Amino acid sequence: MGSGVLEIFNELREKNIMTLKAAKEQDVKVVGIYCTYGPRELVLAAGAIPVGLCGTKQEPIAAAEVHLPRNLCPVIKSSYGFAVSDTCPYFHFSDMVIGETTCDGKKKMFELMKRLKPVHIMHLPQVPDQAASLEIWYQEMIRLKQVLEEAFAVEITDEALREAIHVVNEGNRALQDLFDLNQACPPLISGIDMIKVSWQLGFHTDRWARVTMLDQLVAELRESGGTQYDINRPRILLTGTPVGMGSEKVVELVEECGGLVVAMENCGGYKTVGLRIDENDPRDPLLLLAEKYLAIPCSVMSPNTKRLQLLREMAADFKVDGVIDLTWQACHTYNIESYQVAELIKDELHIPFIQLETDYSSSDREILKNRLQAFLEMLN
């Protein structure tokens, strides 16, 4: 798609490296975050820059496998490989990293990463909708606040937290506005372009600039009317594990084979954009953060009924013709949960469904292409 604003997103990562370097020279602190459970608002309120860290490419995995087992999730291996080989500039510039106990592999990997850089681990309760879980997660917010204050010699005030909540809310609102464009028929943005935008945004150092850029892109796409896409192309919902540039092969293959990924229910997609804090709520901002982040419908939660409800809503809102559940090899929670997702999609919603289990490499590209071609032909 020829979009002037979209071209700016293509160049964003490289520009932000220079911006980050300049900020470091001014002694601005940087905090690297891997997961959606990492509370960006607390980092912003501490006067630091929260940045996403690299973990979506195949190239650094060989370096990771010197220390990590080969039969481990590629997300974990890629993240650690970038760190141990010092090939992710965002990790390089980070003063500290926020990790979380979403899965056993990441939890143990962070123990090794602590040898490279200070890593603060947040202990995530994995039973949602329980008062005890909320209390644990609230205490983790308090603990992170204290760690940031001590590490950076600052005081995180309620006022600063509420300002940070506002800008993160606006960022999620703007990103949801972009995703929601594809409720139109024909859709207004391809799956590959959605990944480019959401992935690049994770590296952006200026939160308000992100909002402005997204609003400009949405306005430009609305004006275009989406006429570049054939109305007869099958509309695909992608669910499952996170995808970024470097691990986008399934989305790329879908669109090469004639389909169009109109929506993504994953960490970089729709999973979190609707989770926005009521800015008029007078309660402790740390409690509001705990409630928000505990509501993320990740497969590590048990039971994870919120993901199934989100898929129901997305399948209807985006008028999808088929659902693809993408699972990275050795991601046990998503792999097991795929059974329940299949029941929902096939038996309740009566929508064609396929699960794909793969990794970041291109070794199975032709096998995936053949499976996707057959799936899309069935939809046609």
Phi and psi in degrees as a GROMACS rama.xvg file:
@    title "Ramachandran Plot"
@    xaxis  label "Phi"
@    yaxis  label "Psi"
@TYPE xy
-88.2202  89.8343  GLY-2
-120.235  126.888  SER-3
-61.2449  -42.8666  GLY-4
-67.8227  -38.2646  VAL-5
-62.2829  -35.5123  LEU-6
-61.8728  -33.201  GLU-7
-63.3264  -39.8669  ILE-8
-62.5876  -36.351  PHE-9
-60.2626  -30.025  ASN-10
-97.8271  1.1659  GLU-11
-65.703  -42.2076  LEU-12
-61.3014  -45.7829  ARG-13
-65.8763  -39.9951  GLU-14
-64.2724  -37.6143  LYS-15
-71.3907  -25.0533  ASN-16
-62.0654  -43.6053  ILE-17
-67.7243  -39.6675  MET-18
-62.4725  -41.3102  THR-19
-66.6299  -41.2896  LEU-20
-60.6876  -43.5408  LYS-21
-64.4165  -38.7773  ALA-22
-64.3713  -40.3859  ALA-23
-62.9002  -36.8817  LYS-24
-65.8924  -22.0584  GLU-25
-94.944  11.4705  GLN-26
65.9884  27.2371  ASP-27
-77.3148  135.575  VAL-28
-83.4014  148.696  LYS-29
-127.695  134.759  VAL-30
-122.502  121.713  VAL-31
-87.2217  139.015  GLY-32
-132.663  132.566  ILE-33
-94.9048  -31.6392  TYR-34
-123.509  156.579  CYS-35
-64.8786  -17.6305  THR-36
-76.9102  -10.4204  TYR-37
-74.8905  118.002  GLY-38
-75.6478  99.6767  PRO-39
-60.4427  -32.5523  ARG-40
-59.5024  -40.122  GLU-41
-66.571  -38.0283  LEU-42
-65.3707  -45.0023  VAL-43
-61.5162  -42.1593  LEU-44
-66.1344  -21.2586  ALA-45
-85.1688  2.76663  ALA-46
78.7657  13.8802  GLY-47
-103.935  171.155  ALA-48
-104.518  118.197  ILE-49
-85.8553  131.264  PRO-50
-131.13  144.968  VAL-51
-71.7898  150.157  GLY-52
-110.132  154.727  LEU-53
-70.2967  141.682  CYS-54
-176.388  25.5869  GLY-55
-122.504  17.5745  THR-56
-125.206  154.21  LYS-57
-76.6412  -33.5228  GLN-58
-55.1494  -42.8706  GLU-59
-80.9388  -0.885227  PRO-60
-65.1152  -34.9936  ILE-61
-59.7747  -39.9934  ALA-62
-65.4409  -35.9288  ALA-63
-68.1826  -36.274  ALA-64
-71.0114  -7.00078  GLU-65
-65.1739  -33.1718  VAL-66
-109.689  -28.2789  HIS-67
-107.835  153.326  LEU-68
-66.8588  150.306  PRO-69
-67.9742  -34.6973  ARG-70
-86.9999  54.4557  ASN-71
-123.945  154.012  LEU-72
-52.8452  134.399  CYS-73
-63.9535  -26.0157  PRO-74
-61.0099  -45.1741  VAL-75
-67.4266  -46.0713  ILE-76
-65.8506  -41.8398  LYS-77
-65.0685  -42.6849  SER-78
-60.624  -47.7859  SER-79
-69.6605  -37.088  TYR-80
-61.5893  -42.9559  GLY-81
-59.8092  -40.3425  PHE-82
-69.7468  -49.1541  ALA-83
-71.3322  -25.8926  VAL-84
-92.8915  -2.80927  SER-85
53.2074  45.8116  ASP-86
-111.399  4.83525  THR-87
-107.097  109.479  CYS-88
-60.9766  -28.095  PRO-89
-71.8171  -37.7914  TYR-90
-66.1241  -41.7279  PHE-91
-58.1487  -41.9977  HIS-92
-84.1279  -10.6038  PHE-93
-70.6899  135.316  SER-94
-80.1523  -29.0072  ASP-95
-155.26  165.689  MET-96
-124.62  139.56  VAL-97
-100.375  120.03  ILE-98
-111.217  174.182  GLY-99
-152.807  155.582  GLU-100
-93.5744  54.378  THR-101
-71.3069  -31.9075  THR-102
-148.414  162.952  CYS-103
-64.2976  -38.4216  ASP-104
-62.4254  -45.6941  GLY-105
-66.4253  -40.6505  LYS-106
-58.1756  -45.3103  LYS-107
-75.9013  -32.6669  LYS-108
-62.5768  -38.2128  MET-109
-63.1421  -27.5719  PHE-110
-61.4726  -39.601  GLU-111
-73.3443  -36.7898  LEU-112
-64.4968  -27.9079  MET-113
-60.9732  -19.2283  LYS-114
-73.7612  -16.9727  ARG-115
-99.3426  -32.4475  LEU-116
-162.875  152.273  LYS-117
-58.9736  127.237  PRO-118
-125.14  122.928  VAL-119
-99.5601  124.058  HIS-120
-99.0874  126.918  ILE-121
-97.1281  127.959  MET-122
-91.7934  104.427  HIS-123
-86.3296  119.977  LEU-124
-69.8764  144.208  PRO-125
-119.608  23.7441  GLN-126
-118.377  102.64  VAL-127
-73.3095  166.577  PRO-128
60.7734  31.8947  ASP-129
-123.83  139.72  GLN-130
-60.2581  -37.7821  ALA-131
-64.48  -39.0257  ALA-132
-65.2321  -43.2199  SER-133
-62.2777  -40.275  LEU-134
-64.1879  -42.4811  GLU-135
-60.8149  -45.5278  ILE-136
-71.0663  -33.8926  TRP-137
-61.6588  -43.4342  TYR-138
-64.925  -32.3897  GLN-139
-67.4821  -34.5166  GLU-140
-65.59  -42.7975  MET-141
-60.8573  -44.0407  ILE-142
-64.871  -41.7391  ARG-143
-64.4626  -40.9109  LEU-144
-57.2182  -45.25  LYS-145
-65.4387  -39.572  GLN-146
-64.3167  -43.8927  VAL-147
-64.9698  -43.1065  LEU-148
-61.4221  -43.0722  GLU-149
-70.9067  -42.5851  GLU-150
-66.2876  -36.8464  ALA-151
-108.736  4.86865  PHE-152
53.7271  51.5033  ALA-153
-132.598  167.536  VAL-154
-113.805  125.079  GLU-155
-91.5727  109.101  ILE-156
-90.6369  160.876  THR-157
-61.9125  -36.6669  ASP-158
-62.3722  -44.4849  GLU-159
-64.7203  -37.622  ALA-160
-64.6885  -41.4907  LEU-161
-69.2052  -33.7035  ARG-162
-64.6355  -40.7708  GLU-163
-67.2282  -39.329  ALA-164
-59.348  -40.615  ILE-165
-63.1986  -46.3671  HIS-166
-69.9461  -36.3839  VAL-167
-68.5737  -39.1058  VAL-168
-56.3154  -46.2648  ASN-169
-65.4999  -36.8453  GLU-170
-63.134  -43.0194  GLY-171
-67.2489  -37.9732  ASN-172
-61.7109  -44.6247  ARG-173
-66.6842  -38.9248  ALA-174
-69.2906  -37.8164  LEU-175
-65.1278  -36.5371  GLN-176
-58.424  -40.1388  ASP-177
-64.8021  -51.2108  LEU-178
-59.9515  -38.2994  PHE-179
-68.9733  -14.2558  ASP-180
-58.116  -29.0761  LEU-181
-82.5457  6.82549  ASN-182
-74.1521  -16.1174  GLN-183
-74.3517  160.913  ALA-184
-132.712  111.514  CYS-185
-73.7178  159.545  PRO-186
-67.2223  162.012  PRO-187
-104.329  -10.7796  LEU-188
-148.287  141.968  ILE-189
-77.9034  164.714  SER-190
-63.5255  -41.3685  GLY-191
-61.102  -42.0253  ILE-192
-69.2634  -34.1213  ASP-193
-61.4937  -42.3651  MET-194
-63.9329  -44.3339  ILE-195
-55.2485  -46.2112  LYS-196
-67.2075  -52.8538  VAL-197
-66.4521  -36.8035  SER-198
-68.5171  -46.2645  TRP-199
-64.3164  -34.1044  GLN-200
-60.9826  -30.2263  LEU-201
-61.4927  -21.8623  GLY-202
-98.0663  -2.58134  PHE-203
-74.319  134.46  HIS-204
-89.9703  -14.5507  THR-205
-115.469  107.408  ASP-206
-64.4904  -40.5234  ARG-207
-71.9802  -33.4019  TRP-208
-62.6038  -36.5313  ALA-209
-59.2078  -45.4391  ARG-210
-61.5571  -45.6577  VAL-211
-61.3774  -45.1558  THR-212
-62.9511  -42.6035  MET-213
-64.5297  -43.7842  LEU-214
-61.4122  -38.7875  ASP-215
-65.9241  -41.5158  GLN-216
-64.9555  -43.6028  LEU-217
-60.1404  -44.7286  VAL-218
-61.6783  -41.6899  ALA-219
-66.15  -41.6445  GLU-220
-69.478  -37.4227  LEU-221
-61.9742  -38.1267  ARG-222
-67.0244  -33.3648  GLU-223
-70.1579  -30.3471  SER-224
77.3418  2.3172  GLY-225
67.0223  24.2556  GLY-226
-70.3478  -10.1292  THR-227
-77.584  -7.48079  GLN-228
-110.449  132.768  TYR-229
-66.5889  127.456  ASP-230
-64.5289  -18.8376  ILE-231
-89.7798  -3.93879  ASN-232
-67.2679  134.251  ARG-233
-58.449  135.07  PRO-234
-92.843  118.724  ARG-235
-112.676  135.183  ILE-236
-101.69  123.728  LEU-237
-99.162  126.528  LEU-238
-125.021  169.569  THR-239
112.345  -144.09  GLY-240
-71.0282  160.998  THR-241
-66.3897  149.531  PRO-242
-131.699  139.484  VAL-243
-144.091  -179.245  GLY-244
-66.2743  124.537  MET-245
112.117  -23.2128  GLY-246
-127.932  30.2787  SER-247
-95.9347  13.8506  GLU-248
-60.3418  -34.926  LYS-249
-67.5463  -44.2347  VAL-250
-62.3686  -43.2209  VAL-251
-60.4594  -43.6936  GLU-252
-67.1641  -40.3158  LEU-253
-55.6876  -45.5233  VAL-254
-79.151  -26.4546  GLU-255
-66.3218  -34.3651  GLU-256
-87.5474  4.71922  CYS-257
105.657  -3.46556  GLY-258
-90.9946  178.641  GLY-259
-141.941  122.545  LEU-260
-78.9582  105.309  VAL-261
-92.101  -16.152  VAL-262
-155.331  149.297  ALA-263
-133.022  117.411  MET-264
-97.5196  83.6403  GLU-265
-153.453  -175.127  ASN-266
-62.2604  -35.3003  CYS-267
-91.6638  1.64161  GLY-268
-111.715  -123.97  GLY-269
-84.2459  -9.11725  TYR-270
-57.2611  -34.6238  LYS-271
-118.424  -11.9382  THR-272
-66.467  -24.7335  VAL-273
-84.581  -3.86954  GLY-274
-89.5076  92.2182  LEU-275
-124.057  139.491  ARG-276
-82.461  138.273  ILE-277
-68.8556  110.547  ASP-278
-72.301  -10.6288  GLU-279
-94.5572  -1.26979  ASN-280
-72.1764  120.721  ASP-281
-81.5717  -2.12983  PRO-282
-70.2894  171.719  ARG-283
-52.2383  123.139  ASP-284
-56.8313  -31.047  PRO-285
-67.1844  -34.9753  LEU-286
-68.4422  -38.797  LEU-287
-62.7181  -40.3121  LEU-288
-63.7283  -42.7444  LEU-289
-60.9214  -43.9879  ALA-290
-62.6546  -43.2535  GLU-291
-62.5027  -53.2411  LYS-292
-72.6754  -27.3529  TYR-293
-70.5831  -18.4611  LEU-294
-84.0856  -2.90893  ALA-295
-63.5586  124.814  ILE-296
-85.6466  60.8416  PRO-297
-80.4957  154.201  CYS-298
-67.5286  -11.7593  SER-299
-72.8756  -16.4564  VAL-300
-78.3192  142.044  MET-301
-141.336  113.989  SER-302
-79.8631  159.665  PRO-303
-113.735  56.3721  ASN-304
-67.5508  -25.0971  THR-305
-66.5006  -31.7399  LYS-306
-65.778  -42.9462  ARG-307
-63.2902  -39.4172  LEU-308
-66.7713  -39.4715  GLN-309
-62.8714  -40.1298  LEU-310
-65.3083  -38.377  LEU-311
-57.12  -48.0414  ARG-312
-66.7141  -43.2558  GLU-313
-67.4024  -40.2755  MET-314
-58.0517  -38.7661  ALA-315
-76.1996  -48.3185  ALA-316
-63.8157  -37.1799  ASP-317
-97.3578  4.97875  PHE-318
49.5813  55.3269  LYS-319
-81.7738  148.64  VAL-320
-95.559  -23.2562  ASP-321
-158.02  158.466  GLY-322
-125.477  131.605  VAL-323
-113.491  124.483  ILE-324
-102.365  110.244  ASP-325
-95.9401  125.374  LEU-326
-124.765  124.59  THR-327
-74.2239  142.869  TRP-328
-54.7448  136.825  GLN-329
74.1511  10.6991  ALA-330
-91.8608  88.209  CYS-331
-67.2055  -37.7407  HIS-332
-65.0774  -45.2015  THR-333
-69.8632  -35.4638  TYR-334
-64.5172  -44.7979  ASN-335
-69.3831  -40.9728  ILE-336
-66.4561  -18.6452  GLU-337
-58.6173  -29.2472  SER-338
-61.5391  -44.1905  TYR-339
-69.9642  -36.7765  GLN-340
-63.1837  -42.7479  VAL-341
-61.8365  -41.8502  ALA-342
-58.1818  -45.2752  GLU-343
-62.1877  -52.1512  LEU-344
-69.1211  -46.278  ILE-345
-81.9283  -46.2532  LYS-346
-86.4113  -37.2128  ASP-347
-91.0949  -47.6963  GLU-348
-91.2203  -15.3291  LEU-349
57.2795  46.8153  HIS-350
-116.207  136.27  ILE-351
-56.6552  142.45  PRO-352
-140.682  144.438  PHE-353
-145.408  139.482  ILE-354
-105.981  136.746  GLN-355
-121.445  126.742  LEU-356
-112.162  123.494  GLU-357
-154.398  -170.949  THR-358
-134.489  -162.477  ASP-359
-82.6266  -14.9804  TYR-360
-73.6647  167.577  SER-361
-98.6445  8.13491  SER-362
-63.6334  -28.9724  SER-363
-106.044  18.6211  ASP-364
-58.4712  -44.8162  ARG-365
-68.6202  -36.7008  GLU-366
-63.6007  -45.4705  ILE-367
-62.1112  -40.8318  LEU-368
-61.5051  -43.0045  LYS-369
-63.9476  -41.6488  ASN-370
-65.5679  -41.0258  ARG-371
-70.7535  -37.3104  LEU-372
-60.1045  -44.4104  GLN-373
-64.2436  -40.3255  ALA-374
-63.4413  -46.1713  PHE-375
-68.6276  -35.5323  LEU-376
-63.9026  -36.4875  GLU-377
-62.1306  -39.5305  MET-378
-66.9141  -38.363  LEU-379
